[in-house]
Amino acid sequence: MRIISAVCLAGMMALTMTACKGTGGSGKNVIISEKDHETVVNLFGAMEKSKPDASNIARTAFDKTIEMAEERLGITVDYRTYTAENYKEKTYDDVALDRVRHHMDDLYLLNPDTIQILGMEGALLDLSELENTKNIREVVRTANTVDGKLVAVPQEVVVYGLFVNTDMFDEYGLALPETPEDLLECCRVFKEHGIRTPIGANRWWLESFVFAIGYADLYNNGHTQEEIEALNRGEKKYSDYMRPGFEFLKELMDRGYIDAETACTYEAIEGEGPDFLAQKTPIVMAYWGAANADTAYGKPDFELKVIGFPSSRGQMPVVSMTGYGISAEAGHLEEAKQVLNAILSDEALQVYAETNKVISPSEHVEVEHIPALKPLNDKIKENVYVLGSNAGMKLEQWGNTCQIVRELMEGASVDACMEKFDRLQEETLGR
């Protein structure tokens, strides 16, 4: 089962056409090229090049780095974009897979599951040979390495956390939660004081709790690679890691701390966001960029903090990784390598990070962030995190876990969910 996982792209270039969902609707998908002329490097991505007066900050930041590369290298980059009125025929990931396999472009923006599939097929170039990938953070290298090859690199690290109204915590004398037990106690107190739903949720991001609880030790005990190799050989079960997180989620739902039925009808931020901003619920979950966006949680009327999800090792950020990859058989291979190397330079990544106020993949690039993001940023700087997407794991993580969490929300038992993981692992390794 391959579930589309573009929720990760919410923080990068505002990609909203996928997000852990399959196909549906009616209409057509069209691949278009921005202009009809001979180019040196063809880039397949989600959006067209911004107009000079465009207000989309993420695209503007990306365009700035592309322009820097074009001017420095004397190379033209032509955007080839995915446009879909709906998803009846193919998703963005379906189209990207087809285009890479048929060598239709040179450079691609890819979602985690697509990176994993193409990396395992040997369809993506090993980017470790590029000079500027030597500066990337270990979290990026871990997430996007397949069979020892670094097959994709993003322009930002997308981090998920709990957004909390600290005024409401202070009102009831509560410390911000570190462990699952802490969070249960906070929710109990909120509920007793008349707060109907302590945790606002949507149908996409509850798997972040599962990753934080299930993989806290795996990514922070010094034996990450050995444990992943054991999972890939079938010597360990994903279900053994996932069970505590699913049991915790079920307890949150059973106690009424999360309204699962309502959450199933909510899109990310659009559903639970209004109650959070109105201070009717003290906790929601979102990605880093939502704290900077005025259209999300950038201007609350209360003291906001963004912390990691509760785990046995304390507050734990959840990281999910998109990335740019180069076709191993690109028609303009050397030029594509030059372009990607240029936009991954510290100079270009500094421009991107300062424009979007995000965490850079480069260890050398730091930008000022709002105080609310300090707890999350501190953890990332300490290399404390778990990955929600990891191309080195043979079983795709983000999309599959999202789908199985959805089944839990709809009434499936924890045992049934774990059986689903076991079947998926057997099917994946059987292939």
N, C-alpha and C positions, 0 to 999 in steps of 0.2 A: 504493500500500500504506500503510495507516494502522496503526501498531503502538501498542498501549496503553503509556503511559509513566509509570505512577504510581510507579515506583521513587523518583522525585523527591519524592513525598509521604511517603516513609519518615521524613523529618525533620520533616514538618509533619503533625500530627494523627494520626500512626501509621497512615496509610492503607496497607492491605496487600491490597486486593482486586484490584489490577490488576497493575502492574509488568511492562511490556514483554511481555505475553502476550496471546494471543487468547482465544477462548472454548472452553469444554469442560466436561464434567461433566453433571449432570442436576439439575433442580429449578426453582425459580422465583425471580424477582427482584420485589421489592415496593417501591413508593414509599409511605412513610408520613409522616404529619404528626404532630408531637409531641403536639399537643392540638387538639381540635376547637372552635375559636372564631375569631371574626373577628380578623384581624391587620392590621397596617399594612405590614410588610415580611416577605416570605417568602424564607427563605434555604435554598437547596438545597446540601447538603454530604454528607459521607461518614458522619457519625455523629450520634446524637441528643445533645440537651443532657445534660451530666453530672448525675448525682444529687449532692446536697450532699456526700456522703462519698466521691465517686468518687476513685480513685487515679490515673487517667490524666492525667498532668501536662499533656500537650499540649492535651487537651480542656479541662482546667481553665483553662489560660492563655487559650484562645480564649473560653471562657464569661465569664471575668473582663472581657475587653474588650467583649464584647457587652453585659454587664450595665452597664458604664460608659456605653455609648452609649444604652441604654434609659433609664437614670436621667437622663442629661443632656438627652435629646431628648424624653422622654415618649412614646417609640415602642416598641411591642412587636415583637420579632423572633421569628417562628415558624420553627422548624427543620423542614425537609422533608428526609427522609434516604433514602439508598439502602441497602437491605438485600438481600443476596444469599446464599442458602444455597450457591449455586454459580453458574457463569457460562454455563449452557446457552443462555439466551435473550439477555441483553444484558449488556455490561460497564458499569461506572460511566460511562465516557466516552460510550458509546452512549446511555445514558439522559440524560446531561447535554446532549449535542447535541440530542436530541429535545425536551427541556424548554425549552432556550433558543430553539430555532427556533419553538416553539409558544407562547412568551411565558407559560409556566406559573408562573414564579417571578420574583423581582426581583433577587436577589443570588445568585451562584454561586461555589463553590470549583471551580476548573478545573485540569486537567492541561495540560502544555505543548502537546501536539498539538491538544487541544481549543481552547485559547486561539488557536492559530494558525488553525485552520479557521474558527472563529466570527469572529475578527478580520477575516479575508479576506472573509467573507460580509457584513461590516458589521453583524453581529448584536449586537456589544458596544459599549457607550457609551465615548466617549473620556474617560478619567479625568483627563486633564491639566487639566481645568477645576476639579477639586477642589483646594481650598486646600492640603490636607496632602500632596498628591502632589508638591508643589514641593520637599519635603525628601528625596525618595527618592534612593538611590544610583544612579550612572550604570549600574552593572551591571544593576539592575532595569529601568531605563528601556530599555536596549538589548535586553534579553531579551524584553520584553513590548510592544514597539511594532510595530504592523502598519500599513503605508501611512501612516506619520507619526502614528498615533494610539496613545496609551498605553491598552491595552485590559484590562489586569489588573495587580494589585499584590498581592504576598504579605505575610504578617506576619513572615516570616523568609526569609533567604537560605540555601538549602541548598547546602552546599559539600562536595565529595568530595575525599578525599586518601588518601595512603598511611599506614597505621598501622604504625609500625615499633617493634620491640623494640630499644632502643638498647643494652641490656646485651649482646645478642648481637653487635651491630656493634662495640662496644668490645672484646669478647672476642677478636675477630680483627683488631683495629686498622683497622677500616673507617670511612671518613667516610660520612655520609648522602649518598645519590646526588643529583646535580644534573641530570645528562644521561642519555640512554638508555645511552650507553657506560659511565657510572659504574655504573648498575644492573646491566648485564651482568657487569661485573667483580666486583661484590659477590656476585652470584649464583654466579659461578664459584668464588669462595673458599668460600662457604657449602657448595656442593655437594662440593668437595674435602674439606671437614671433616666429611662424613657427613650433612649435612642433606638429606634426601631431596627435599623440595619447598620451595625458598627463598621462593616467593610463593604464598600460599594464595589461591585464587580461587573464585568462584561463577559461576553462569550468567547473572548480570545485569550486573556492573559492569566487565568488562574493557574496554568501550568507552571508559572514562575515559582509558586510556593513549592510545587513538587520538585523542581530542579534544585532549589535552594536546600531543601531538607534532604533530598535523596543523594545529591552529589557534593555536599559540603566537604566530606572527608575525601572523596575521590580526587577532587581538584586541589586539595590543600594538605594532603598528608605526605607529599614527597614521592608517591608511587603512582602518579597519574597514568603514565604510559603503560606500566605493567598491568594495571587494572583494566585499561581500555583494551589491551591485547588479549586479556583473558575473556572479556566480553565478546570480542570479535572471533575468538575461537570457540565460544559457547561454553567455556569453563565456568563463567559466572553468568547470572541471569539479570537482565535489566529489571525484572519484576522485583528482585530482592532490594534493589536500590529505590525503586519507585514506591513500594508499598507504604513506607512510613508517611510519605507526602500525601498519598491518596487517602490514607486513614485520617490524617490531620484535616484535609479538605472536607472529608465527609463529616467529621465532628463539627467543623465550623458551620456546615450546612444544617446538620441535625439540630444544633443549638440555636439556629436562627441568626447566627452572626453574619452569614452570607445568604442572600435571597437567591437561590439557584434558579428558581423558575423565572424570576424577573431578569436575572443576569443573562439567561439564554436568549432574551429578546433584545439585548443592548449591544450596540456597536461600541467600539472602544472610545472612551471619553464622552461621546455624544450621549450615552445612556446614563451612566452614573455621575458624570461630571457636574450637572446642575445641582444635585443634592450635596455634593462635596463643597462646591463653591458657596452654597446657601447655608453651610455649616449644619446640615441635617445628618451627615455621616462624617466620621472623623478620619477615615482611611480609604484610599483608593490605590490602584497600582497603575503605573505608566512608565514610559521611557524617558530618559534624560531630557530630551528636547522639549517635552511637554511643559517642563518647568520654566522654559524660556519663552514659550509661545503664548502671546496674548489671547489667542483663540482657544487655548487649553487652560493651563493653570498658572500662566505668567503673571497675573495680577489679582491674587486673592485678597480678600479683606481680613486676613488673619495671618498669623505667623506660620509659614510653611517650612517643613523639612522633608527631604527625600532620603530615606534610609534603605539599607538592604533588607531582604526578606529574612524572617526568623529562621535560625538553624541551630544545630548543636554547637556550631562554632561562632555563634553570634550573628549580627546583621550581615547578610550575604547578598551582594549584587548579583544579578543574573545578566549575562552577556550573550547576545545573539549577533551573528556576524554575516553581513552580506560581503560582497567583494567584487573587484574588477579582475577578470581573467583574460588571458590571451589564448586564442586558438592555437593549438600545437602545429596546425597546418595553415596558419594565416597567410593570405596572399601577400601581405605587406608585413612580414614578421619582424624584420629588423626595425622598421619605422614604428610599429606598434610597441615594441620594447622600449624604444626611445621615448615615446609619448608617455607610457605608463611610468617609466622611471622618472620623467620630469614632473608628473603630477604627484608622485610620491616623495619628491624632494622635501626636505624640512622647510624650505622657503615656501613652496606651494601649499604644503599642509598647514603651515602657520596662517596663511591667508584664509584657507578653508575653515580652520578651527576658530579663528577670530571672527569670521563672518557669521558662523553658525553657533558659536559658543558651545562647542562640543569637545569630547575627549578625542585627541588625535591618536592614530595608530603609531605614530613615532614617539619613541621614548624621549626625544629631545624637544618636543613641542608641548608647551603648556600655555594655557590662556586663562584669563580671569573668568571666574564663574560666580553666579549669584550665591550668597551665603547658604541658601536652602540646599544647594547641591554638595556642600562640603562633606557631609558624612559619606555620601556615595563616592565622591572623588577620592577621599582619603583611602577608602578600601581598595579602589582600583590601583592607586599609587603604591599600596602595600602588596600588590599582586594577590589580593584576597577576592575571590570571585568563583562562580560556577558558570559553565557554558550551557546555554540552552540550545546551541547548535554546534556540532563538532564534526567536521568532514572526515575526521579520522575514525569515527564510530561507524561501523557498517550499517547499523540500524539508524535511520534518520530520526533525529530527536524532536525538534520543535513541532513539526506538523503532526507527527504520530501522537505525541503526548497531548497536544492540543485536542486532537480528535477524541482520544480516550477520556480525557478530563471532561469533554462535552458529554460523553455517555454517562459518566458519574453524575454530572449535573442533572441529567435526564432520568436518573433513578437506577442506573446499573450498580451492582454491588462492587465493593473493592476486589473481592475474589474474581469476579467476572472481568474486571479491568486488568487484573494481573494475568489472567489466562490469555487475554488479548495480546499483552506484551510478549508472553511466552510463544504464542503462535507466530507473531510477527518476527521474533528473533529466529525461530526455526525456519521460517520461510526465507528470511534474508540470508541466513548462513547457508541454507540449502541451495540458493542460487549460486 
